[in-house]
Amino acid sequence: MQFQVHENDDACQPAAQYRNPPVVVQEHHGAPLLNCSGLVLMRQLMERLGVARAIDAGVRVLRRCKWYRESDHILTLIYSMLSGGSRLHDVNRLGQDEALKRVLGSDRIPHATTIGKFLWRFGDDEHDKQRLGLAELRETSEAVQQDAFALLPRERRKVATLDWDSSIHEVYGQKKEGADFAYDNTWSYSALYGTLAETGDVLYLGLREGHRYTSYGTKEVLPGTIDRVSKHFRQVRMRADSGYYNQALVNICEQRGVEFFIVAKQHRNLMNALREIPDREWRSFAHSDLQAGDRGRRRRRRRANLKRKIAIRRKPDSRFKGAPEIAGMMFKPTSWKKARRYVIKRTPIVDKDDQQLYLDDGLRRYAYWIVVSNSKRSNEQVLRIAQGRGNQENLIKDFKYGLGLAHIPTGTLAANQAYFMIAALAWNLKTWLLNLLDVGDGAVMRFQRFRYQWIWQAGVVAKSARNTVVLKLPAGDYFQRFGVAMSRLAILPR
């Protein structure tokens, strides 16, 4: 496309910025080009944390190491995921990258079929002694994570909030071991996620059969997760949705002195009890949590609610939610041994004119949201803390699609479990790079943004006379940030 300016055009019109000159493509014969220079930072971080040493010492699935060790297979998968690989066969792209092999100091990189066979060796069946290693891989990842937590600054280790949830990973193949129909009739796996809200770490990831209930297995892994986190953080909290509303999880938290904020299921007995709360005990939730200094501050004018305006025009009988109110009470479920504190938020259902709707029996209509907690904080603070769990859904979504986990790579459940654990390690390496080096917030930065800002940067790889790898980066913002990260990596304790 050519941009042309006619004689009659205004003389002040700016010239076209994209002139599209002719391009001649030639083969490059000089020093190899590295399109993912940020992998050098990840390599240095893994070296500082001793990831390869920990894997070789703790994971034993190969009978003999002819060409590659366990760490070679796992680190290759991590490099592929960090650089954008979303399939197992994307590993072959790394083997064709001469610059990356020079940076890693390797003459060869495992082929995708070799890594597939390596994943197949994982298993947890007591009767299959030839296929073990899942427990060892998990223990090794947790040990490395413990070392990373110990390096966090003291101000970032005040509070640890453990969020629990599950997610459906749809399966498209019909012969995937462990796949089943989920609650929404999706042919899938079900994954249990335990994450740390303050740092963005994945604390636990368990891939399960698709028909498993959302909290299946949490009772077994929650105590160990709390104990691991408690070693490095002064205060530990636990949050979960209504799928985790059961007495066993509550007892585990109470026994370990952990604050819990769990959304309660709205059973009949509970709903009958909260309807007995006098109206005078309900207070507004929209403004009750403002700080004293914020009450007199001038507020920015809110824009019109376009969604509500269109809904009223398209569907005049649309229903909306009014101003919420909150209250608290003590309640003992039938199967529980003692009463516990419940904090309730009720939101009136209103029409287009903000008039509250009524049921046939004359009762006002509300939408309820109930949280059971052992916290001694105010009702407002309890609900605010519980509402913060909503960010975990964004984290899980980013984890699934940022690492290409919408695709299930192998046909056996144990191999897929190992693949997901390795993906969790790759994710945590991203959070550790940002948090430990203080170059970003691992709990906030999305994985795709992380790749754009830190991984996908081009450079030239050369060798000096002393066999030292030289990475040449263009001058600019990334070169400055890269230098800061490398200098902070150099002083990071081993």
SVG drawing of the C-alpha trace seen along z (x, -y; Angstrom):
<svg xmlns="http://www.w3.org/2000/svg" viewBox="-49 -24 89 79">
<polyline fill="none" stroke="black" stroke-width="0.4" points="0.0,0.0 1.3,-3.4 0.3,-6.7 0.0,-9.6 -0.8,-13.3 -2.7,-15.2 -1.9,-18.7 -5.3,-20.0 -4.7,-18.5 -4.1,-20.8 -0.4,-21.5 -0.6,-20.9 -1.6,-17.3 1.1,-15.0 3.1,-12.6 2.3,-8.9 4.3,-7.1 4.2,-3.7 6.0,-4.0 6.4,-0.2 9.8,-0.2 10.8,2.9 12.1,5.7 14.8,8.2 15.1,11.4 18.5,13.0 19.9,15.9 21.7,14.9 25.2,16.5 26.5,14.6 26.0,15.1 22.7,16.9 19.6,14.9 17.7,15.6 14.0,14.5 13.4,15.3 16.2,13.5 14.2,13.6 14.9,17.3 18.4,16.3 16.9,14.7 14.8,17.9 17.9,20.1 19.8,17.9 16.8,18.0 16.5,21.8 20.3,22.1 20.1,19.9 17.2,21.9 18.8,25.2 15.8,26.5 17.8,29.0 19.7,30.4 16.5,30.8 14.8,32.6 17.7,35.0 18.0,35.7 14.2,36.2 12.6,37.6 13.5,41.1 11.5,42.4 14.2,43.4 15.9,46.8 19.1,45.4 20.1,42.0 21.7,42.7 21.4,39.2 19.1,37.2 18.4,36.9 15.0,36.2 15.8,32.6 16.6,32.3 13.1,33.4 11.3,31.2 13.4,28.1 12.8,28.5 9.1,28.5 9.4,25.4 11.4,23.5 8.8,24.5 5.9,23.3 7.7,20.0 8.5,19.2 4.9,19.8 4.6,23.5 1.1,24.8 1.6,28.4 4.0,31.2 5.4,31.1 6.3,27.4 9.4,28.7 10.9,29.6 11.1,25.8 13.7,25.5 15.8,28.2 16.1,26.2 17.1,23.0 20.9,22.9 21.1,19.7 19.0,21.2 21.2,24.4 24.3,22.1 22.8,20.2 21.9,23.4 25.3,24.9 23.8,28.0 24.4,29.8 21.0,31.4 17.5,30.9 15.1,33.9 12.6,34.6 8.9,34.3 8.5,38.1 11.2,38.6 9.5,36.3 6.2,38.0 7.7,41.4 9.2,39.7 5.8,38.4 4.3,41.9 6.7,43.3 5.0,41.3 2.3,43.1 0.9,43.5 -0.5,47.0 0.7,49.1 0.5,52.2 2.6,50.7 6.1,50.4 7.5,49.4 5.5,46.2 6.1,44.0 7.3,40.5 4.2,38.2 4.6,37.9 8.3,37.2 7.7,34.6 5.2,32.8 7.5,32.9 10.4,31.6 8.4,28.7 7.1,27.9 10.7,27.9 11.8,25.4 8.8,23.3 9.8,23.3 13.2,22.0 11.6,19.2 9.3,18.2 12.3,17.9 13.9,15.3 10.8,13.1 11.2,9.7 9.8,9.7 7.1,7.1 5.7,9.5 5.4,12.4 2.9,10.9 -0.3,12.5 -0.9,15.5 -4.4,16.1 -5.0,19.6 -7.7,19.7 -9.2,23.0 -11.3,23.8 -11.7,26.3 -11.8,25.9 -13.0,28.0 -10.4,28.8 -12.3,30.0 -11.0,33.1 -11.5,33.5 -10.1,37.1 -12.4,40.0 -9.7,42.3 -8.2,40.1 -7.7,42.1 -9.6,40.5 -11.8,38.3 -15.4,38.2 -18.6,36.1 -18.5,33.2 -21.4,31.5 -22.2,29.5 -22.0,32.7 -18.6,31.6 -16.2,34.5 -13.3,33.3 -10.8,33.5 -11.4,31.7 -8.4,29.8 -8.1,28.8 -6.3,25.5 -4.8,24.0 -3.3,20.6 -1.7,17.9 -3.4,14.5 -0.5,12.3 2.2,13.7 0.2,15.5 1.9,18.9 0.2,22.2 0.5,24.0 -1.3,27.2 -2.6,28.5 -4.2,31.9 -5.7,33.2 -8.6,35.5 -11.3,37.5 -13.9,35.3 -16.8,36.4 -15.1,35.5 -16.8,33.0 -15.2,29.6 -13.7,30.2 -12.7,33.8 -9.3,34.3 -9.0,31.0 -9.3,32.5 -6.2,34.6 -4.0,31.8 -5.1,28.8 -3.2,29.6 0.1,30.0 -0.4,26.9 -1.2,24.8 1.9,26.2 4.2,25.3 2.9,21.8 2.9,21.2 6.7,21.7 7.2,18.4 4.1,16.3 3.0,14.9 -0.7,15.1 -2.6,17.6 -6.1,17.3 -8.2,19.7 -11.0,18.8 -13.3,20.9 -16.7,21.0 -19.8,23.0 -18.4,26.2 -15.9,26.3 -18.6,25.7 -18.1,28.6 -17.2,29.2 -14.0,31.2 -12.3,28.2 -13.5,25.9 -12.1,28.1 -8.7,28.3 -8.5,24.5 -9.5,24.1 -7.0,26.7 -4.2,24.8 -5.3,21.3 -6.2,20.3 -8.9,17.7 -11.4,19.1 -13.9,17.4 -16.1,20.0 -19.3,19.2 -22.1,21.1 -24.7,23.2 -28.2,21.8 -29.9,24.7 -33.5,24.4 -32.6,24.3 -30.0,21.5 -32.4,19.4 -35.1,19.8 -32.7,18.6 -31.5,15.5 -35.0,14.4 -35.5,14.1 -32.9,11.4 -34.6,8.1 -34.6,5.3 -32.9,3.0 -29.7,5.2 -29.3,4.8 -27.0,2.0 -25.9,0.6 -22.9,2.3 -22.2,-0.2 -20.9,-3.0 -20.2,-1.4 -16.7,-0.4 -15.4,-3.9 -12.5,-5.3 -13.2,-8.4 -10.9,-10.5 -12.7,-9.4 -16.2,-10.6 -15.6,-14.3 -13.5,-13.6 -15.0,-14.8 -15.9,-11.8 -15.6,-11.5 -18.8,-11.6 -20.0,-8.2 -20.8,-7.4 -24.2,-6.2 -24.9,-2.5 -25.2,-1.7 -26.0,2.0 -29.0,1.2 -30.3,-1.4 -30.2,1.1 -31.7,3.9 -34.7,1.6 -35.2,0.7 -35.0,4.3 -36.8,6.0 -39.0,3.6 -39.7,6.3 -36.0,6.7 -35.0,7.1 -32.0,5.5 -30.3,5.4 -30.6,2.6 -28.4,1.4 -27.0,4.3 -27.3,4.7 -25.3,6.8 -25.9,8.6 -24.4,11.3 -25.5,14.2 -24.5,17.4 -25.9,20.6 -25.3,24.3 -26.0,26.6 -27.7,29.8 -24.7,32.1 -22.1,29.7 -21.0,30.1 -21.1,26.4 -22.4,23.0 -20.3,20.7 -20.4,17.2 -22.3,16.3 -22.1,13.0 -25.0,12.3 -25.3,9.9 -28.8,9.4 -29.5,7.4 -33.1,6.4 -34.4,7.3 -35.9,4.2 -37.7,3.3 -36.7,0.7 -37.9,-2.1 -35.9,-0.8 -39.1,0.4 -38.6,3.5 -40.3,6.7 -42.4,8.9 -43.3,12.6 -46.8,13.9 -47.0,14.1 -46.1,10.5 -42.5,11.0 -39.8,8.8 -37.5,10.5 -33.8,10.6 -30.7,12.2 -28.4,13.6 -24.7,14.2 -23.5,15.9 -20.0,16.4 -19.1,18.6 -16.0,17.5 -14.1,17.7 -12.6,14.2 -13.1,11.6 -13.1,8.8 -16.2,6.6 -18.9,7.9 -17.8,5.5 -14.2,6.7 -15.2,10.3 -17.2,9.8 -14.5,7.7 -11.9,10.4 -14.3,13.1 -15.0,11.1 -11.3,10.9 -11.4,14.5 -12.9,13.5 -9.4,12.8 -8.6,16.5 -10.9,17.2 -8.9,14.8 -5.6,16.4 -6.9,19.9 -8.1,18.7 -4.7,17.1 -3.0,20.3 -5.1,22.5 -4.8,20.4 -1.5,18.7 0.3,22.0 -1.8,23.7 -3.5,26.2 -6.7,26.1 -5.0,28.9 -4.4,32.2 -1.2,33.7 -1.2,37.4 -3.6,40.3 -2.9,41.4 -4.1,39.7 -0.8,40.0 1.2,38.5 -1.2,35.6 -0.9,35.0 2.9,34.8 2.5,32.4 0.2,30.1 2.6,30.2 5.5,29.1 3.2,26.3 2.6,25.2 6.4,25.0 6.7,22.9 4.0,20.6 5.7,20.3 9.0,19.4 7.3,16.5 6.0,15.3 9.4,15.8 11.2,13.8 8.9,10.9 8.6,11.1 12.1,12.0 13.8,9.5 11.2,6.8 10.7,6.1 6.9,6.7 4.0,8.2 3.6,11.9 0.1,11.8 -1.1,9.2 0.9,9.5 -0.8,11.9 1.3,14.6 0.9,13.2 1.9,9.8 4.9,11.4 6.0,13.0 5.7,9.7 7.6,7.7 10.3,10.2 10.6,13.3 9.9,12.3 12.8,10.0 15.3,10.6 19.1,10.7 22.3,12.0 24.2,14.8 28.0,15.0 31.0,16.6 34.0,14.9 37.6,16.3 37.1,17.8 34.0,19.8 31.7,17.3 28.3,16.7 27.7,13.1 24.1,11.9 23.8,8.7 20.6,6.8 19.5,3.6 19.7,0.4 16.5,-0.7 14.1,0.0 14.4,3.8 18.2,3.6 18.0,1.5 15.5,3.7 17.4,6.8 20.5,5.4 18.7,4.6 17.3,8.1 20.7,9.8 22.4,7.7 19.7,8.6 19.9,12.3 23.7,12.2 23.1,11.2 20.3,13.6 21.3,16.2 21.8,19.8"/>
</svg>
